[in-house]
Amino acid sequence: MDGLPFSQSCENNKAPILSALMEIFADRQQVLEIASGTGQHACHLARHMPWLRWQPTELPDHLPVLMPRCEVYNGDNLLPPLALDVTERPWPVGIPDALFTANSLHIMPWSAVEAMFETL
């Protein structure tokens, strides 16, 4: 690829996710993405939905995987990635008018999934 961290599952589902979110997020202004991973979804979706401000997040230890792709994103609607552990309170970021996560809940500890939904 281009030397950036890469996830095949992100590549596999980014087009169908974009297709759905174009309608779902049509009237939204800012998205909080939980568990942004490599940043492939964040960059792809932000690029195709320029009206949205996209806030990628990741566990503090995983930020080095997320940062490279976000740093080379060419646009002004992708916010700098933030550290977010959904089990910690309070969250260091507010919850805007949309939330997104993909390829994540099935690999998170169940306690983290519960904590995320408790916050929402």
PDB file as gemmi writes it, atoms N, CA and C in Angstrom:
CRYST1    1.000    1.000    1.000  90.00  90.00  90.00 P 1                      
ATOM      1  N   MET A   1       0.844  -1.187   0.000  1.00  0.00           N  
ATOM      2  CA  MET A   1       0.000   0.000   0.000  1.00  0.00           C  
ATOM      3  C   MET A   1       0.886   1.246   0.000  1.00  0.00           C  
ATOM      4  N   ASP A   2       0.486   2.219   0.784  1.00  0.00           N  
ATOM      5  CA  ASP A   2       1.181   3.498   0.814  1.00  0.00           C  
ATOM      6  C   ASP A   2       2.064   3.659   2.044  1.00  0.00           C  
ATOM      7  N   GLY A   3       2.340   2.555   2.753  1.00  0.00           N  
ATOM      8  CA  GLY A   3       3.162   2.604   3.945  1.00  0.00           C  
ATOM      9  C   GLY A   3       2.412   2.966   5.210  1.00  0.00           C  
ATOM     10  N   LEU A   4       1.148   3.291   5.104  1.00  0.00           N  
ATOM     11  CA  LEU A   4       0.336   3.638   6.270  1.00  0.00           C  
ATOM     12  C   LEU A   4      -0.261   2.384   6.883  1.00  0.00           C  
ATOM     13  N   PRO A   5      -0.561   2.409   8.180  1.00  0.00           N  
ATOM     14  CA  PRO A   5      -1.254   1.261   8.784  1.00  0.00           C  
ATOM     15  C   PRO A   5      -2.499   0.925   7.960  1.00  0.00           C  
ATOM     16  N   PHE A   6      -2.790  -0.360   7.837  1.00  0.00           N  
ATOM     17  CA  PHE A   6      -3.836  -0.809   6.912  1.00  0.00           C  
ATOM     18  C   PHE A   6      -4.685  -1.901   7.530  1.00  0.00           C  
ATOM     19  N   SER A   7      -5.976  -1.829   7.283  1.00  0.00           N  
ATOM     20  CA  SER A   7      -6.923  -2.855   7.707  1.00  0.00           C  
ATOM     21  C   SER A   7      -7.740  -3.296   6.498  1.00  0.00           C  
ATOM     22  N   GLN A   8      -7.656  -4.571   6.161  1.00  0.00           N  
ATOM     23  CA  GLN A   8      -8.419  -5.077   5.018  1.00  0.00           C  
ATOM     24  C   GLN A   8      -9.921  -4.978   5.260  1.00  0.00           C  
ATOM     25  N   SER A   9     -10.362  -5.201   6.497  1.00  0.00           N  
ATOM     26  CA  SER A   9     -11.800  -5.117   6.767  1.00  0.00           C  
ATOM     27  C   SER A   9     -12.330  -3.705   6.510  1.00  0.00           C  
ATOM     28  N   CYS A  10     -11.542  -2.681   6.798  1.00  0.00           N  
ATOM     29  CA  CYS A  10     -11.963  -1.311   6.477  1.00  0.00           C  
ATOM     30  C   CYS A  10     -12.113  -1.124   4.975  1.00  0.00           C  
ATOM     31  N   GLU A  11     -11.157  -1.620   4.234  1.00  0.00           N  
ATOM     32  CA  GLU A  11     -11.253  -1.527   2.778  1.00  0.00           C  
ATOM     33  C   GLU A  11     -12.483  -2.252   2.258  1.00  0.00           C  
ATOM     34  N   ASN A  12     -12.774  -3.400   2.845  1.00  0.00           N  
ATOM     35  CA  ASN A  12     -13.899  -4.210   2.376  1.00  0.00           C  
ATOM     36  C   ASN A  12     -15.242  -3.543   2.598  1.00  0.00           C  
ATOM     37  N   ASN A  13     -15.393  -2.778   3.681  1.00  0.00           N  
ATOM     38  CA  ASN A  13     -16.728  -2.262   3.982  1.00  0.00           C  
ATOM     39  C   ASN A  13     -16.871  -0.746   3.890  1.00  0.00           C  
ATOM     40  N   LYS A  14     -15.847  -0.035   3.479  1.00  0.00           N  
ATOM     41  CA  LYS A  14     -15.953   1.420   3.468  1.00  0.00           C  
ATOM     42  C   LYS A  14     -16.971   1.938   2.449  1.00  0.00           C  
ATOM     43  N   ALA A  15     -17.103   1.306   1.311  1.00  0.00           N  
ATOM     44  CA  ALA A  15     -18.075   1.773   0.310  1.00  0.00           C  
ATOM     45  C   ALA A  15     -19.519   1.557   0.769  1.00  0.00           C  
ATOM     46  N   PRO A  16     -19.890   0.363   1.262  1.00  0.00           N  
ATOM     47  CA  PRO A  16     -21.270   0.217   1.727  1.00  0.00           C  
ATOM     48  C   PRO A  16     -21.586   1.086   2.945  1.00  0.00           C  
ATOM     49  N   ILE A  17     -20.604   1.292   3.819  1.00  0.00           N  
ATOM     50  CA  ILE A  17     -20.825   2.173   4.971  1.00  0.00           C  
ATOM     51  C   ILE A  17     -21.069   3.597   4.483  1.00  0.00           C  
ATOM     52  N   LEU A  18     -20.246   4.065   3.564  1.00  0.00           N  
ATOM     53  CA  LEU A  18     -20.428   5.409   3.014  1.00  0.00           C  
ATOM     54  C   LEU A  18     -21.808   5.552   2.391  1.00  0.00           C  
ATOM     55  N   SER A  19     -22.230   4.571   1.638  1.00  0.00           N  
ATOM     56  CA  SER A  19     -23.540   4.621   0.992  1.00  0.00           C  
ATOM     57  C   SER A  19     -24.654   4.810   2.022  1.00  0.00           C  
ATOM     58  N   ALA A  20     -24.597   4.081   3.108  1.00  0.00           N  
ATOM     59  CA  ALA A  20     -25.615   4.207   4.158  1.00  0.00           C  
ATOM     60  C   ALA A  20     -25.509   5.536   4.887  1.00  0.00           C  
ATOM     61  N   LEU A  21     -24.283   5.946   5.228  1.00  0.00           N  
ATOM     62  CA  LEU A  21     -24.110   7.151   6.028  1.00  0.00           C  
ATOM     63  C   LEU A  21     -24.394   8.435   5.261  1.00  0.00           C  
ATOM     64  N   MET A  22     -24.288   8.408   3.943  1.00  0.00           N  
ATOM     65  CA  MET A  22     -24.624   9.599   3.150  1.00  0.00           C  
ATOM     66  C   MET A  22     -26.058  10.026   3.443  1.00  0.00           C  
ATOM     67  N   GLU A  23     -26.932   9.089   3.647  1.00  0.00           N  
ATOM     68  CA  GLU A  23     -28.327   9.389   3.968  1.00  0.00           C  
ATOM     69  C   GLU A  23     -28.511   9.628   5.469  1.00  0.00           C  
ATOM     70  N   ILE A  24     -27.953   8.737   6.272  1.00  0.00           N  
ATOM     71  CA  ILE A  24     -28.133   8.815   7.728  1.00  0.00           C  
ATOM     72  C   ILE A  24     -27.544  10.096   8.305  1.00  0.00           C  
ATOM     73  N   PHE A  25     -26.390  10.516   7.798  1.00  0.00           N  
ATOM     74  CA  PHE A  25     -25.704  11.696   8.324  1.00  0.00           C  
ATOM     75  C   PHE A  25     -25.952  12.959   7.490  1.00  0.00           C  
ATOM     76  N   ALA A  26     -26.907  12.914   6.594  1.00  0.00           N  
ATOM     77  CA  ALA A  26     -27.156  14.054   5.697  1.00  0.00           C  
ATOM     78  C   ALA A  26     -27.442  15.346   6.448  1.00  0.00           C  
ATOM     79  N   ASP A  27     -28.106  15.251   7.601  1.00  0.00           N  
ATOM     80  CA  ASP A  27     -28.458  16.452   8.361  1.00  0.00           C  
ATOM     81  C   ASP A  27     -27.632  16.604   9.639  1.00  0.00           C  
ATOM     82  N   ARG A  28     -26.523  15.895   9.722  1.00  0.00           N  
ATOM     83  CA  ARG A  28     -25.644  15.968  10.896  1.00  0.00           C  
ATOM     84  C   ARG A  28     -24.511  16.943  10.635  1.00  0.00           C  
ATOM     85  N   GLN A  29     -23.890  17.409  11.725  1.00  0.00           N  
ATOM     86  CA  GLN A  29     -22.793  18.359  11.597  1.00  0.00           C  
ATOM     87  C   GLN A  29     -21.455  17.820  12.086  1.00  0.00           C  
ATOM     88  N   GLN A  30     -21.481  17.003  13.146  1.00  0.00           N  
ATOM     89  CA  GLN A  30     -20.232  16.476  13.686  1.00  0.00           C  
ATOM     90  C   GLN A  30     -20.422  15.035  14.134  1.00  0.00           C  
ATOM     91  N   VAL A  31     -19.425  14.220  13.826  1.00  0.00           N  
ATOM     92  CA  VAL A  31     -19.440  12.803  14.155  1.00  0.00           C  
ATOM     93  C   VAL A  31     -18.297  12.491  15.113  1.00  0.00           C  
ATOM     94  N   LEU A  32     -18.609  11.747  16.146  1.00  0.00           N  
ATOM     95  CA  LEU A  32     -17.592  11.187  17.034  1.00  0.00           C  
ATOM     96  C   LEU A  32     -17.417   9.734  16.630  1.00  0.00           C  
ATOM     97  N   GLU A  33     -16.218   9.391  16.172  1.00  0.00           N  
ATOM     98  CA  GLU A  33     -15.926   8.004  15.818  1.00  0.00           C  
ATOM     99  C   GLU A  33     -15.193   7.349  16.979  1.00  0.00           C  
ATOM    100  N   ILE A  34     -15.726   6.247  17.433  1.00  0.00           N  
ATOM    101  CA  ILE A  34     -15.119   5.481  18.517  1.00  0.00           C  
ATOM    102  C   ILE A  34     -14.325   4.337  17.907  1.00  0.00           C  
ATOM    103  N   ALA A  35     -13.102   4.172  18.385  1.00  0.00           N  
ATOM    104  CA  ALA A  35     -12.215   3.096  17.923  1.00  0.00           C  
ATOM    105  C   ALA A  35     -11.915   3.242  16.430  1.00  0.00           C  
ATOM    106  N   SER A  36     -11.236   4.317  16.092  1.00  0.00           N  
ATOM    107  CA  SER A  36     -10.959   4.647  14.690  1.00  0.00           C  
ATOM    108  C   SER A  36      -9.888   3.786  14.043  1.00  0.00           C  
ATOM    109  N   GLY A  37      -9.166   3.002  14.830  1.00  0.00           N  
ATOM    110  CA  GLY A  37      -8.199   2.055  14.257  1.00  0.00           C  
ATOM    111  C   GLY A  37      -7.136   2.722  13.418  1.00  0.00           C  
ATOM    112  N   THR A  38      -7.060   2.336  12.156  1.00  0.00           N  
ATOM    113  CA  THR A  38      -6.046   2.865  11.239  1.00  0.00           C  
ATOM    114  C   THR A  38      -6.405   4.228  10.666  1.00  0.00           C  
ATOM    115  N   GLY A  39      -7.634   4.674  10.898  1.00  0.00           N  
ATOM    116  CA  GLY A  39      -8.084   5.946  10.338  1.00  0.00           C  
ATOM    117  C   GLY A  39      -8.630   5.839   8.931  1.00  0.00           C  
ATOM    118  N   GLN A  40      -8.677   4.632   8.374  1.00  0.00           N  
ATOM    119  CA  GLN A  40      -9.166   4.472   6.999  1.00  0.00           C  
ATOM    120  C   GLN A  40     -10.616   4.928   6.863  1.00  0.00           C  
ATOM    121  N   HIS A  41     -11.476   4.507   7.783  1.00  0.00           N  
ATOM    122  CA  HIS A  41     -12.869   4.950   7.709  1.00  0.00           C  
ATOM    123  C   HIS A  41     -12.957   6.451   7.922  1.00  0.00           C  
ATOM    124  N   ALA A  42     -12.278   6.964   8.946  1.00  0.00           N  
ATOM    125  CA  ALA A  42     -12.344   8.400   9.244  1.00  0.00           C  
ATOM    126  C   ALA A  42     -11.979   9.228   8.020  1.00  0.00           C  
ATOM    127  N   CYS A  43     -10.885   8.910   7.389  1.00  0.00           N  
ATOM    128  CA  CYS A  43     -10.432   9.696   6.236  1.00  0.00           C  
ATOM    129  C   CYS A  43     -11.339   9.508   5.027  1.00  0.00           C  
ATOM    130  N   HIS A  44     -11.738   8.296   4.758  1.00  0.00           N  
ATOM    131  CA  HIS A  44     -12.606   8.023   3.604  1.00  0.00           C  
ATOM    132  C   HIS A  44     -13.955   8.710   3.772  1.00  0.00           C  
ATOM    133  N   LEU A  45     -14.557   8.551   4.935  1.00  0.00           N  
ATOM    134  CA  LEU A  45     -15.885   9.109   5.155  1.00  0.00           C  
ATOM    135  C   LEU A  45     -15.839  10.628   5.235  1.00  0.00           C  
ATOM    136  N   ALA A  46     -14.839  11.185   5.901  1.00  0.00           N  
ATOM    137  CA  ALA A  46     -14.709  12.644   5.957  1.00  0.00           C  
ATOM    138  C   ALA A  46     -14.513  13.229   4.561  1.00  0.00           C  
ATOM    139  N   ARG A  47     -13.737  12.550   3.739  1.00  0.00           N  
ATOM    140  CA  ARG A  47     -13.474  13.031   2.376  1.00  0.00           C  
ATOM    141  C   ARG A  47     -14.766  13.104   1.559  1.00  0.00           C  
ATOM    142  N   HIS A  48     -15.640  12.131   1.744  1.00  0.00           N  
ATOM    143  CA  HIS A  48     -16.860  12.064   0.941  1.00  0.00           C  
ATOM    144  C   HIS A  48     -18.055  12.779   1.574  1.00  0.00           C  
ATOM    145  N   MET A  49     -17.904  13.243   2.808  1.00  0.00           N  
ATOM    146  CA  MET A  49     -18.969  14.000   3.477  1.00  0.00           C  
ATOM    147  C   MET A  49     -18.371  15.277   4.061  1.00  0.00           C  
ATOM    148  N   PRO A  50     -17.988  16.208   3.198  1.00  0.00           N  
ATOM    149  CA  PRO A  50     -17.249  17.390   3.651  1.00  0.00           C  
ATOM    150  C   PRO A  50     -18.045  18.324   4.564  1.00  0.00           C  
ATOM    151  N   TRP A  51     -19.343  18.169   4.642  1.00  0.00           N  
ATOM    152  CA  TRP A  51     -20.142  19.001   5.542  1.00  0.00           C  
ATOM    153  C   TRP A  51     -20.010  18.554   7.003  1.00  0.00           C  
ATOM    154  N   LEU A  52     -19.446  17.379   7.223  1.00  0.00           N  
ATOM    155  CA  LEU A  52     -19.290  16.837   8.572  1.00  0.00           C  
ATOM    156  C   LEU A  52     -17.911  17.140   9.137  1.00  0.00           C  
ATOM    157  N   ARG A  53     -17.881  17.487  10.410  1.00  0.00           N  
ATOM    158  CA  ARG A  53     -16.612  17.533  11.135  1.00  0.00           C  
ATOM    159  C   ARG A  53     -16.477  16.165  11.791  1.00  0.00           C  
ATOM    160  N   TRP A  54     -15.399  15.471  11.470  1.00  0.00           N  
ATOM    161  CA  TRP A  54     -15.202  14.090  11.900  1.00  0.00           C  
ATOM    162  C   TRP A  54     -14.166  14.042  13.013  1.00  0.00           C  
ATOM    163  N   GLN A  55     -14.553  13.499  14.177  1.00  0.00           N  
ATOM    164  CA  GLN A  55     -13.643  13.398  15.321  1.00  0.00           C  
ATOM    165  C   GLN A  55     -13.246  11.948  15.542  1.00  0.00           C  
ATOM    166  N   PRO A  56     -12.055  11.554  15.060  1.00  0.00           N  
ATOM    167  CA  PRO A  56     -11.584  10.192  15.319  1.00  0.00           C  
ATOM    168  C   PRO A  56     -11.054  10.068  16.746  1.00  0.00           C  
ATOM    169  N   THR A  57     -11.253   8.882  17.329  1.00  0.00           N  
ATOM    170  CA  THR A  57     -10.717   8.595  18.657  1.00  0.00           C  
ATOM    171  C   THR A  57     -10.164   7.178  18.677  1.00  0.00           C  
ATOM    172  N   GLU A  58      -9.307   6.944  19.644  1.00  0.00           N  
ATOM    173  CA  GLU A  58      -8.729   5.606  19.808  1.00  0.00           C  
ATOM    174  C   GLU A  58      -8.181   5.517  21.225  1.00  0.00           C  
ATOM    175  N   LEU A  59      -8.006   4.299  21.694  1.00  0.00           N  
ATOM    176  CA  LEU A  59      -7.355   4.095  22.987  1.00  0.00           C  
ATOM    177  C   LEU A  59      -5.981   4.772  22.969  1.00  0.00           C  
ATOM    178  N   PRO A  60      -5.548   5.310  24.097  1.00  0.00           N  
ATOM    179  CA  PRO A  60      -4.261   6.016  24.114  1.00  0.00           C  
ATOM    180  C   PRO A  60      -3.102   5.202  23.518  1.00  0.00           C  
ATOM    181  N   ASP A  61      -3.028   3.922  23.840  1.00  0.00           N  
ATOM    182  CA  ASP A  61      -1.929   3.085  23.331  1.00  0.00           C  
ATOM    183  C   ASP A  61      -2.029   2.826  21.833  1.00  0.00           C  
ATOM    184  N   HIS A  62      -3.196   3.056  21.231  1.00  0.00           N  
ATOM    185  CA  HIS A  62      -3.398   2.783  19.808  1.00  0.00           C  
ATOM    186  C   HIS A  62      -3.317   4.033  18.936  1.00  0.00           C  
ATOM    187  N   LEU A  63      -3.158   5.189  19.557  1.00  0.00           N  
ATOM    188  CA  LEU A  63      -3.050   6.428  18.780  1.00  0.00           C  
ATOM    189  C   LEU A  63      -1.909   6.401  17.752  1.00  0.00           C  
ATOM    190  N   PRO A  64      -0.761   5.776  18.037  1.00  0.00           N  
ATOM    191  CA  PRO A  64       0.294   5.732  17.019  1.00  0.00           C  
ATOM    192  C   PRO A  64      -0.114   5.028  15.717  1.00  0.00           C  
ATOM    193  N   VAL A  65      -1.102   4.170  15.773  1.00  0.00           N  
ATOM    194  CA  VAL A  65      -1.597   3.519  14.554  1.00  0.00           C  
ATOM    195  C   VAL A  65      -2.556   4.454  13.812  1.00  0.00           C  
ATOM    196  N   LEU A  66      -3.330   5.230  14.537  1.00  0.00           N  
ATOM    197  CA  LEU A  66      -4.315   6.137  13.951  1.00  0.00           C  
ATOM    198  C   LEU A  66      -3.691   7.403  13.370  1.00  0.00           C  
ATOM    199  N   MET A  67      -2.724   7.945  14.037  1.00  0.00           N  
ATOM    200  CA  MET A  67      -2.178   9.262  13.686  1.00  0.00           C  
ATOM    201  C   MET A  67      -1.629   9.386  12.266  1.00  0.00           C  
ATOM    202  N   PRO A  68      -0.846   8.438  11.757  1.00  0.00           N  
ATOM    203  CA  PRO A  68      -0.214   8.665  10.450  1.00  0.00           C  
ATOM    204  C   PRO A  68      -1.195   8.979   9.324  1.00  0.00           C  
ATOM    205  N   ARG A  69      -2.272   8.226   9.213  1.00  0.00           N  
ATOM    206  CA  ARG A  69      -3.234   8.454   8.129  1.00  0.00           C  
ATOM    207  C   ARG A  69      -3.948   9.796   8.326  1.00  0.00           C  
ATOM    208  N   CYS A  70      -4.296  10.104   9.562  1.00  0.00           N  
ATOM    209  CA  CYS A  70      -4.978  11.377   9.838  1.00  0.00           C  
ATOM    210  C   CYS A  70      -4.072  12.563   9.532  1.00  0.00           C  
ATOM    211  N   GLU A  71      -2.789  12.415   9.791  1.00  0.00           N  
ATOM    212  CA  GLU A  71      -1.843  13.504   9.554  1.00  0.00           C  
ATOM    213  C   GLU A  71      -1.691  13.831   8.070  1.00  0.00           C  
ATOM    214  N   VAL A  72      -1.919  12.864   7.190  1.00  0.00           N  
ATOM    215  CA  VAL A  72      -1.778  13.122   5.753  1.00  0.00           C  
ATOM    216  C   VAL A  72      -3.120  13.391   5.077  1.00  0.00           C  
ATOM    217  N   TYR A  73      -4.204  13.379   5.842  1.00  0.00           N  
ATOM    218  CA  TYR A  73      -5.524  13.687   5.277  1.00  0.00           C  
ATOM    219  C   TYR A  73      -5.519  15.102   4.722  1.00  0.00           C  
ATOM    220  N   ASN A  74      -6.035  15.248   3.518  1.00  0.00           N  
ATOM    221  CA  ASN A  74      -6.048  16.542   2.850  1.00  0.00           C  
ATOM    222  C   ASN A  74      -7.458  17.122   2.894  1.00  0.00           C  
ATOM    223  N   GLY A  75      -7.769  17.805   3.957  1.00  0.00           N  
ATOM    224  CA  GLY A  75      -9.081  18.427   4.128  1.00  0.00           C  
ATOM    225  C   GLY A  75      -9.124  19.094   5.483  1.00  0.00           C  
ATOM    226  N   ASP A  76     -10.154  19.903   5.692  1.00  0.00           N  
ATOM    227  CA  ASP A  76     -10.226  20.633   6.952  1.00  0.00           C  
ATOM    228  C   ASP A  76     -11.354  20.148   7.859  1.00  0.00           C  
ATOM    229  N   ASN A  77     -11.999  19.050   7.523  1.00  0.00           N  
ATOM    230  CA  ASN A  77     -13.117  18.572   8.340  1.00  0.00           C  
ATOM    231  C   ASN A  77     -12.778  17.357   9.200  1.00  0.00           C  
ATOM    232  N   LEU A  78     -11.529  16.930   9.190  1.00  0.00           N  
ATOM    233  CA  LEU A  78     -11.084  15.841  10.058  1.00  0.00           C  
ATOM    234  C   LEU A  78     -10.332  16.465  11.227  1.00  0.00           C  
ATOM    235  N   LEU A  79     -10.893  16.322  12.415  1.00  0.00           N  
ATOM    236  CA  LEU A  79     -10.284  16.885  13.611  1.00  0.00           C  
ATOM    237  C   LEU A  79      -9.099  16.025  14.060  1.00  0.00           C  
ATOM    238  N   PRO A  80      -8.166  16.596  14.793  1.00  0.00           N  
ATOM    239  CA  PRO A  80      -7.040  15.797  15.286  1.00  0.00           C  
ATOM    240  C   PRO A  80      -7.549  14.657  16.177  1.00  0.00           C  
ATOM    241  N   PRO A  81      -7.003  13.466  16.011  1.00  0.00           N  
ATOM    242  CA  PRO A  81      -7.434  12.323  16.819  1.00  0.00           C  
ATOM    243  C   PRO A  81      -7.255  12.583  18.313  1.00  0.00           C  
ATOM    244  N   LEU A  82      -8.196  12.054  19.072  1.00  0.00           N  
ATOM    245  CA  LEU A  82      -8.150  12.166  20.526  1.00  0.00           C  
ATOM    246  C   LEU A  82      -8.080  10.779  21.155  1.00  0.00           C  
ATOM    247  N   ALA A  83      -7.466  10.723  22.315  1.00  0.00           N  
ATOM    248  CA  ALA A  83      -7.461   9.487  23.099  1.00  0.00           C  
ATOM    249  C   ALA A  83      -8.816   9.343  23.775  1.00  0.00           C  
ATOM    250  N   LEU A  84      -9.402   8.162  23.667  1.00  0.00           N  
ATOM    251  CA  LEU A  84     -10.674   7.883  24.327  1.00  0.00           C  
ATOM    252  C   LEU A  84     -10.716   6.422  24.740  1.00  0.00           C  
ATOM    253  N   ASP A  85     -10.838   6.227  26.022  1.00  0.00           N  
ATOM    254  CA  ASP A  85     -11.109   4.915  26.585  1.00  0.00           C  
ATOM    255  C   ASP A  85     -12.546   4.992  27.082  1.00  0.00           C  
ATOM    256  N   VAL A  86     -13.456   4.280  26.439  1.00  0.00           N  
ATOM    257  CA  VAL A  86     -14.886   4.413  26.745  1.00  0.00           C  
ATOM    258  C   VAL A  86     -15.236   3.978  28.160  1.00  0.00           C  
ATOM    259  N   THR A  87     -14.312   3.293  28.836  1.00  0.00           N  
ATOM    260  CA  THR A  87     -14.602   2.851  30.198  1.00  0.00           C  
ATOM    261  C   THR A  87     -14.279   3.921  31.238  1.00  0.00           C  
ATOM    262  N   GLU A  88     -13.569   4.966  30.839  1.00  0.00           N  
ATOM    263  CA  GLU A  88     -13.200   6.018  31.781  1.00  0.00           C  
ATOM    264  C   GLU A  88     -14.243   7.126  31.785  1.00  0.00           C  
ATOM    265  N   ARG A  89     -14.451   7.704  32.945  1.00  0.00           N  
ATOM    266  CA  ARG A  89     -15.411   8.790  33.098  1.00  0.00           C  
ATOM    267  C   ARG A  89     -14.706  10.000  33.681  1.00  0.00           C  
ATOM    268  N   PRO A  90     -15.031  11.186  33.295  1.00  0.00           N  
ATOM    269  CA  PRO A  90     -15.872  11.486  32.147  1.00  0.00           C  
ATOM    270  C   PRO A  90     -15.081  11.326  30.854  1.00  0.00           C  
ATOM    271  N   TRP A  91     -15.797  11.211  29.742  1.00  0.00           N  
ATOM    272  CA  TRP A  91     -15.115  11.168  28.449  1.00  0.00           C  
ATOM    273  C   TRP A  91     -14.452  12.516  28.197  1.00  0.00           C  
ATOM    274  N   PRO A  92     -13.276  12.533  27.579  1.00  0.00           N  
ATOM    275  CA  PRO A  92     -12.566  13.794  27.343  1.00  0.00           C  
ATOM    276  C   PRO A  92     -13.114  14.575  26.142  1.00  0.00           C  
ATOM    277  N   VAL A  93     -14.190  14.092  25.576  1.00  0.00           N  
ATOM    278  CA  VAL A  93     -14.787  14.725  24.405  1.00  0.00           C  
ATOM    279  C   VAL A  93     -16.300  14.645  24.551  1.00  0.00           C  
ATOM    280  N   GLY A  94     -16.975  15.699  24.116  1.00  0.00           N  
ATOM    281  CA  GLY A  94     -18.427  15.689  24.147  1.00  0.00           C  
ATOM    282  C   GLY A  94     -18.992  14.795  23.057  1.00  0.00           C  
ATOM    283  N   ILE A  95     -20.232  14.424  23.230  1.00  0.00           N  
ATOM    284  CA  ILE A  95     -20.905  13.604  22.229  1.00  0.00           C  
ATOM    285  C   ILE A  95     -21.686  14.545  21.318  1.00  0.00           C  
ATOM    286  N   PRO A  96     -21.272  14.660  20.053  1.00  0.00           N  
ATOM    287  CA  PRO A  96     -21.954  15.573  19.126  1.00  0.00           C  
ATOM    288  C   PRO A  96     -23.271  14.962  18.642  1.00  0.00           C  
ATOM    289  N   ASP A  97     -23.723  15.357  17.484  1.00  0.00           N  
ATOM    290  CA  ASP A  97     -25.023  14.897  17.001  1.00  0.00           C  
ATOM    291  C   ASP A  97     -24.982  13.579  16.227  1.00  0.00           C  
ATOM    292  N   ALA A  98     -23.825  12.950  16.150  1.00  0.00           N  
ATOM    293  CA  ALA A  98     -23.734  11.639  15.500  1.00  0.00           C  
ATOM    294  C   ALA A  98     -22.567  10.855  16.095  1.00  0.00           C  
ATOM    295  N   LEU A  99     -22.727   9.548  16.118  1.00  0.00           N  
ATOM    296  CA  LEU A  99     -21.711   8.640  16.632  1.00  0.00           C  
ATOM    297  C   LEU A  99     -21.519   7.534  15.614  1.00  0.00           C  
ATOM    298  N   PHE A 100     -20.261   7.119  15.426  1.00  0.00           N  
ATOM    299  CA  PHE A 100     -19.961   6.057  14.470  1.00  0.00           C  
ATOM    300  C   PHE A 100     -18.883   5.156  15.044  1.00  0.00           C  
ATOM    301  N   THR A 101     -19.033   3.883  14.821  1.00  0.00           N  
ATOM    302  CA  THR A 101     -17.982   2.918  15.093  1.00  0.00           C  
ATOM    303  C   THR A 101     -18.194   1.736  14.163  1.00  0.00           C  
ATOM    304  N   ALA A 102     -17.119   1.156  13.703  1.00  0.00           N  
ATOM    305  CA  ALA A 102     -17.200  -0.014  12.818  1.00  0.00           C  
ATOM    306  C   ALA A 102     -16.017  -0.927  13.096  1.00  0.00           C  
ATOM    307  N   ASN A 103     -16.222  -2.209  12.901  1.00  0.00           N  
ATOM    308  CA  ASN A 103     -15.154  -3.197  13.088  1.00  0.00           C  
ATOM    309  C   ASN A 103     -14.565  -3.112  14.491  1.00  0.00           C  
ATOM    310  N   SER A 104     -15.401  -2.800  15.481  1.00  0.00           N  
ATOM    311  CA  SER A 104     -14.845  -2.530  16.802  1.00  0.00           C  
ATOM    312  C   SER A 104     -15.534  -3.269  17.945  1.00  0.00           C  
ATOM    313  N   LEU A 105     -16.830  -3.223  18.023  1.00  0.00           N  
ATOM    314  CA  LEU A 105     -17.516  -3.747  19.202  1.00  0.00           C  
ATOM    315  C   LEU A 105     -17.254  -5.228  19.418  1.00  0.00           C  
ATOM    316  N   HIS A 106     -17.091  -5.976  18.358  1.00  0.00           N  
ATOM    317  CA  HIS A 106     -16.862  -7.419  18.502  1.00  0.00           C  
ATOM    318  C   HIS A 106     -15.459  -7.761  19.016  1.00  0.00           C  
ATOM    319  N   ILE A 107     -14.559  -6.784  19.005  1.00  0.00           N  
ATOM    320  CA  ILE A 107     -13.211  -7.057  19.531  1.00  0.00           C  
ATOM    321  C   ILE A 107     -12.933  -6.316  20.842  1.00  0.00           C  
ATOM    322  N   MET A 108     -13.874  -5.461  21.247  1.00  0.00           N  
ATOM    323  CA  MET A 108     -13.738  -4.759  22.522  1.00  0.00           C  
ATOM    324  C   MET A 108     -14.145  -5.693  23.655  1.00  0.00           C  
ATOM    325  N   PRO A 109     -13.553  -5.539  24.835  1.00  0.00           N  
ATOM    326  CA  PRO A 109     -14.058  -6.299  25.982  1.00  0.00           C  
ATOM    327  C   PRO A 109     -15.526  -5.938  26.210  1.00  0.00           C  
ATOM    328  N   TRP A 110     -16.316  -6.919  26.635  1.00  0.00           N  
ATOM    329  CA  TRP A 110     -17.736  -6.682  26.837  1.00  0.00           C  
ATOM    330  C   TRP A 110     -17.969  -5.527  27.815  1.00  0.00           C  
ATOM    331  N   SER A 111     -17.117  -5.393  28.822  1.00  0.00           N  
ATOM    332  CA  SER A 111     -17.265  -4.293  29.776  1.00  0.00           C  
ATOM    333  C   SER A 111     -17.132  -2.934  29.083  1.00  0.00           C  
ATOM    334  N   ALA A 112     -16.300  -2.849  28.065  1.00  0.00           N  
ATOM    335  CA  ALA A 112     -16.146  -1.601  27.313  1.00  0.00           C  
ATOM    336  C   ALA A 112     -17.390  -1.311  26.472  1.00  0.00           C  
ATOM    337  N   VAL A 113     -17.950  -2.340  25.872  1.00  0.00           N  
ATOM    338  CA  VAL A 113     -19.182  -2.160  25.089  1.00  0.00           C  
ATOM    339  C   VAL A 113     -20.298  -1.655  26.000  1.00  0.00           C  
ATOM    340  N   GLU A 114     -20.438  -2.281  27.162  1.00  0.00           N  
ATOM    341  CA  GLU A 114     -21.462  -1.847  28.116  1.00  0.00           C  
ATOM    342  C   GLU A 114     -21.218  -0.410  28.567  1.00  0.00           C  
ATOM    343  N   ALA A 115     -19.981  -0.079  28.849  1.00  0.00           N  
ATOM    344  CA  ALA A 115     -19.634   1.272  29.296  1.00  0.00           C  
ATOM    345  C   ALA A 115     -19.950   2.299  28.218  1.00  0.00           C  
ATOM    346  N   MET A 116     -19.681   1.965  26.982  1.00  0.00           N  
ATOM    347  CA  MET A 116     -19.964   2.889  25.889  1.00  0.00           C  
ATOM    348  C   MET A 116     -21.465   3.163  25.825  1.00  0.00           C  
ATOM    349  N   PHE A 117     -22.275   2.127  25.849  1.00  0.00           N  
ATOM    350  CA  PHE A 117     -23.712   2.316  25.753  1.00  0.00           C  
ATOM    351  C   PHE A 117     -24.292   2.986  26.990  1.00  0.00           C  
ATOM    352  N   GLU A 118     -23.697   2.781  28.130  1.00  0.00           N  
ATOM    353  CA  GLU A 118     -24.152   3.475  29.353  1.00  0.00           C  
ATOM    354  C   GLU A 118     -23.942   4.977  29.222  1.00  0.00           C  
ATOM    355  N   THR A 119     -22.872   5.376  28.573  1.00  0.00           N  
ATOM    356  CA  THR A 119     -22.571   6.801  28.399  1.00  0.00           C  
ATOM    357  C   THR A 119     -23.523   7.445  27.406  1.00  0.00           C  
ATOM    358  N   LEU A 120     -23.925   6.671  26.409  1.00  0.00           N  
ATOM    359  CA  LEU A 120     -24.801   7.225  25.380  1.00  0.00           C  
ATOM    360  C   LEU A 120     -26.208   7.310  25.900  1.00  0.00           C  
TER     361      LEU A 120                                                      
END                                                                             
